Amino acid sequence: MEKITISTPAYEEFKGFLDENEIDNYNIRINLAGYGCSGPVFNISVDESHENDVVEKVNDITFLVEPNLVDEFGGFIILSTEENDGRGLSLRPIIEPEGGCGTCGGCH
């Protein structure tokens, strides 16, 4: 089962972003950065694989995710700028949190 969903345009845009920033190590870790009013916030970093990581290779890029994040969010979808209505690359969980909100309580 795929844990990372990424279209060809999103892959090309993401790889272009890595190349533009002179990142030559394509081992990319998906991290939970915290929660905001719109739900969980994720970031990426260059890293090496750890023993229990979920590892998924898409062409030249190897995505690394801690198993608990895959369990909680079901995996991740990477959208291109075009797929994200012109708002830039986006990383979203497959399973959105209940209510769609984070912990601020401002959207209830």
C-alpha positions, 0 to 999 in steps of 0.5 A: 500500500502506498503511503506517499501519493504524488502526481508526476507534476508534483514530483517534478516540482518537488524535485526541482525545489530540491535541486534549486536549493542544491539538496543532493541527498534525496532522503526526505523525512516527513515530520509533524511540526505541530498543530495549528487552527487548520489542523496538523502542520508538517515539514520536511528535512533531509535525513537518513533512514532509521530502523523502524521508518516507513520507507517509500521510494518514488523515482529518485526521492526516498520518503522517510516517515515514522510509523506512528505518523503513518498509523495516525494519518494514513500516509501523505499526499503531495500536491503541486502548485497547480493541484493546490489552487496556485498556493504552492507545493502542499503536504497533506495527511490522507486521514484528516483529524476529526473536525478538521481543526487543531487545538486552538478551539477558534473554529468551533 
